[in-house]
Amino acid sequence: MNSTATISYNIAVIRGGKINTNQSLEDGKDILRSLTAIGYVPLDILVDFDGSWTMKGMPTDAHYVFTIIDSVVDTTQEMNAPYRELAKKMGIPLLLSHDDYITLDREDMYRLFRQHGLPTPKTLTVRSNTEIPKETFRTIWNTFHTPLIVRPLKKDKKYESVLIRKYSDLEKVLAEYHDNNLDVHIFTYKPTRTLSIAVLPNFRGKKLYTPLAVETFSQGSSLPRKEHSMRAMLKVGEKENGSIQKAVELAYHALGINGHACMDMIPYKDGYMVVNVDLQPSLSKDGRFAQSLATTGVDLGQYVHSRVSTGV
């Protein structure tokens, strides 16, 4: 779809809030631009840290907004926000939001994968509510091959994954996480290809549609980051593409979700291992989800339009 004609369907984009605020603002801005480009006149709703709403520079509230629009794209990531329940009561679809959002931490996700016979890395969890004796550091160092990935057990915008190569760094990082009441997830890092793929339920006539994956090219031996270059895997053979799709479907059903997601995976034996599932992926046009989605020939605005058109 590529039209400059105005679409009468009214849609609001909610952005801001107090969780990952900058990401929400940028994601919402990209969606607003994309929707405008195909003929929508979306309402830009800004949510302040205190929960107050602003529309066109004027104060407003959720009830009023929901009386003048037909659906919502909410980028705030505030899963328990009261206005989400109000939207459901008023029959306003929350596009790109999970009705069944699960709050599994990273080890819970791996546990479910193992229960379903899916491969996972060998991991160790260090809880913040327990003291960490000095011998624990040495046990970790002797148990896992270096370099190590140390990351919060639950995704945390402030604390990203850290690559550890020296024993002194392990002590320092674990102590910092512990002092900040963060549970820690640890496993061995093996430099390899890292692929990401958007997972789209009920799209183009399929219950679960998978576009082409994108590969992130990290700099040197560093961990893949969002600022690193990405490239769509346009020349994927039928066998490899089948392995990717199989890994996605098995992981998706093992977690029991039914909304959109972004999955990261690495090569494993003759197939792929899913190492991360993001149910709240960045919706920025430069993010992994949007870049994988773009291989279908549509952008985020067009994807939102497809959800509106099919009523899902």
C-alpha positions in Angstrom: 0.0 0.0 0.0 1.4 3.4 -0.9 -1.2 6.1 -1.0 -1.4 9.8 -0.2 -5.2 9.7 0.2 -6.4 10.3 3.8 -7.7 7.2 5.5 -10.8 7.8 7.6 -9.9 5.1 10.2 -8.7 6.9 13.4 -5.6 5.6 15.2 -3.6 6.9 18.1 0.1 6.3 18.8 0.9 6.4 22.5 4.5 7.1 23.4 6.7 8.3 26.2 5.9 7.0 29.7 8.5 6.1 32.4 9.8 2.8 31.0 12.5 3.0 28.3 11.2 6.5 27.5 13.6 7.5 24.8 13.1 4.3 22.9 9.3 4.7 23.2 9.5 8.3 21.9 11.7 7.2 18.9 9.6 4.1 18.1 6.4 6.1 18.2 7.9 8.8 16.0 8.8 6.2 13.3 5.3 4.7 13.4 3.7 8.1 13.2 5.8 8.9 10.1 5.1 5.6 8.5 1.3 5.8 9.1 1.2 9.3 7.8 3.0 8.3 4.6 0.3 5.8 3.7 -2.6 8.1 4.3 -3.4 8.0 8.0 -3.8 11.0 10.2 -2.7 9.4 13.5 -3.0 11.2 16.8 0.2 11.6 18.7 -0.3 11.0 22.4 2.5 11.8 24.7 2.6 10.3 28.2 4.6 12.1 30.9 6.5 10.4 33.7 3.6 11.0 36.1 1.1 9.4 33.7 -0.5 12.6 32.4 -1.5 12.7 28.7 -0.9 15.4 26.1 -2.5 15.7 22.6 -1.6 18.5 20.2 0.1 20.4 23.1 -3.0 20.2 25.3 -3.8 18.1 28.3 -6.1 15.1 27.6 -7.0 11.8 29.1 -7.4 8.2 28.0 -11.2 8.1 28.2 -11.5 11.1 25.8 -8.9 9.7 23.4 -10.6 6.3 23.3 -13.9 7.9 22.4 -12.5 9.5 19.2 -10.2 6.8 17.8 -10.7 3.2 16.6 -7.4 1.6 17.7 -4.1 2.3 19.5 -0.5 1.5 19.0 1.1 1.8 22.4 4.9 2.0 22.5 5.3 2.8 26.2 5.9 -0.8 27.3 3.9 -0.1 30.5 2.1 -3.5 30.5 0.1 -2.8 33.6 -1.0 0.8 32.8 -4.6 1.4 33.8 -5.5 2.8 30.3 -4.8 -0.6 28.7 -7.6 -2.2 30.7 -9.8 0.8 29.9 -9.1 0.3 26.2 -10.2 -3.3 26.4 -13.4 -2.3 28.3 -14.2 0.3 25.6 -13.5 -2.2 22.8 -10.4 -0.3 21.5 -7.8 -2.7 19.9 -4.3 -2.4 21.3 -2.3 -3.1 18.1 1.2 -4.6 18.5 0.5 -5.3 22.2 0.4 -8.6 23.9 -2.9 -9.6 25.6 -1.1 -12.6 27.0 2.2 -10.9 27.8 4.4 -13.1 29.9 6.9 -11.9 32.4 9.4 -14.8 32.2 13.0 -14.0 33.0 15.8 -15.3 30.8 16.3 -18.5 32.8 12.6 -19.2 32.9 12.6 -19.0 29.1 15.5 -21.4 28.8 13.8 -23.8 31.3 10.7 -23.9 29.1 12.9 -24.5 26.1 14.7 -27.4 27.8 11.3 -28.9 28.9 10.4 -29.0 25.2 13.7 -30.5 24.1 15.1 -27.4 22.6 18.8 -26.6 22.9 20.0 -23.8 25.2 23.4 -22.6 26.5 24.7 -23.9 29.8 23.8 -21.2 32.3 24.2 -20.1 35.9 21.9 -17.8 37.8 23.2 -15.7 40.8 20.3 -14.2 42.8 20.6 -10.7 44.3 18.9 -11.8 47.6 21.8 -14.0 48.6 25.3 -13.1 49.7 28.0 -14.0 47.2 31.0 -15.7 48.9 34.4 -15.2 47.3 34.6 -18.9 46.4 31.5 -18.4 44.2 33.5 -16.2 41.8 36.2 -18.8 41.5 33.7 -21.6 41.0 32.1 -19.6 38.1 35.5 -18.9 36.6 36.5 -22.5 36.7 33.2 -23.9 35.5 32.6 -21.8 32.4 35.0 -21.1 29.5 35.9 -17.5 28.9 34.8 -15.1 27.7 31.7 -15.0 29.7 28.4 -13.1 29.1 27.1 -11.6 32.3 23.7 -10.0 32.0 20.6 -9.1 34.1 18.3 -12.0 34.5 15.5 -9.7 33.3 16.0 -7.3 30.4 17.2 -4.0 31.8 17.8 -0.9 29.8 20.4 0.5 32.2 22.4 -2.7 32.5 23.3 -4.4 29.2 25.1 -7.7 28.7 28.8 -7.5 29.6 31.6 -9.6 28.0 34.0 -10.8 30.7 37.6 -11.9 29.9 39.4 -11.2 33.2 38.7 -12.7 36.7 38.9 -9.2 38.3 36.2 -7.9 35.9 33.9 -10.8 36.9 34.2 -9.9 40.6 33.6 -6.2 39.8 30.5 -6.7 37.6 28.9 -9.3 39.9 29.4 -7.1 42.9 27.9 -4.1 41.0 24.8 -6.1 39.9 24.4 -7.5 43.5 24.6 -4.0 45.0 21.8 -2.9 42.6 19.6 -5.8 43.5 19.8 -7.4 40.1 19.7 -11.2 39.5 22.4 -12.3 37.2 22.5 -14.6 34.2 25.9 -16.1 33.2 27.1 -18.3 30.3 30.0 -18.8 28.0 30.1 -16.6 24.9 31.1 -18.2 21.6 31.7 -15.7 18.7 29.4 -16.8 15.9 26.8 -15.5 13.5 23.9 -13.8 15.2 20.6 -13.7 13.4 17.4 -11.9 14.3 13.9 -12.4 12.9 10.5 -10.8 13.3 7.7 -13.3 14.2 4.3 -12.2 12.8 1.2 -14.0 13.8 -1.8 -14.1 11.5 0.0 -12.4 8.6 -0.4 -13.0 4.9 -2.7 -15.9 5.5 -0.4 -17.8 7.9 -0.9 -18.4 11.6 2.8 -17.7 12.1 4.7 -15.8 9.4 8.5 -15.5 9.4 10.2 -12.9 7.1 13.8 -13.2 6.2 16.3 -13.0 9.1 18.8 -10.2 9.4 22.4 -10.7 10.5 24.2 -8.3 12.9 27.9 -7.8 12.3 29.6 -6.9 15.6 32.9 -5.0 15.7 35.8 -7.2 16.4 35.1 -9.7 19.2 32.5 -7.5 20.9 28.9 -8.5 21.5 26.3 -7.6 18.8 24.7 -4.2 19.6 21.9 -2.3 18.1 24.3 0.3 16.7 26.1 -2.4 14.7 25.4 -2.9 11.0 22.7 -5.3 9.9 22.1 -7.0 6.6 19.1 -9.1 5.4 19.9 -12.7 4.6 18.6 -12.5 1.0 20.5 -15.5 -0.3 19.3 -18.1 2.1 19.0 -21.7 0.8 15.8 -23.6 1.2 17.3 -26.0 3.8 18.8 -23.2 6.0 15.5 -21.2 5.8 13.6 -24.3 6.9 16.0 -24.7 9.9 15.4 -21.0 10.9 11.6 -21.4 10.6 11.6 -24.6 12.6 13.6 -23.0 15.4 11.2 -20.0 15.5 8.1 -22.1 15.5 9.4 -24.5 18.3 10.5 -21.6 20.5 7.3 -19.6 19.9 5.0 -22.5 20.9 7.2 -23.6 23.8 6.7 -20.2 25.4 2.9 -20.2 24.7 2.7 -16.8 23.2 0.5 -15.5 20.4 1.7 -12.0 19.7 4.5 -10.6 17.6 8.1 -11.0 18.8 11.7 -10.7 17.7 13.9 -13.8 18.1 17.7 -13.9 18.1 19.4 -17.2 17.2 22.8 -18.7 16.5 23.9 -21.7 14.5 23.8 -25.0 16.4 24.8 -28.3 15.0 22.7 -28.7 11.8 20.2 -26.1 12.7 19.7 -23.0 15.0 19.4 -22.3 18.7 17.1 -19.5 19.8 19.0 -17.5 22.5 16.7 -14.6 23.1 13.0 -13.8 22.6 12.0 -10.2 22.8 8.2 -9.6 23.3 8.7 -5.9 23.4 11.2 -5.3 20.5 12.1 -1.8 19.5 9.7 -0.6 16.8 12.3 1.8 15.4 12.8 1.6 11.7 16.4 0.8 12.3 15.8 -2.0 14.8 16.1 -5.7 14.3 12.3 -6.3 14.2 11.6 -3.6 11.6 14.6 -4.6 9.5 13.5 -8.2 9.3 9.9 -7.0 8.7 11.2 -4.9 5.8 12.2 -8.0 3.9 8.5 -8.6 3.4 8.2 -5.4 1.4 6.3 -3.5 4.1 7.3 -1.2 6.9 5.8 -0.8 10.4 3.0 1.5 9.3 2.0 -0.9 6.5 2.1 -3.8 9.0 -0.1 -1.8 11.4 -2.5 -1.2 8.5 -2.6 -4.9 7.8 -3.6 -5.6 11.4 -6.4 -3.0 11.1 -7.6 -4.4 7.7 -7.8 -7.9 9.0 -9.3 -7.0 12.4 -6.5 -8.7 14.4 
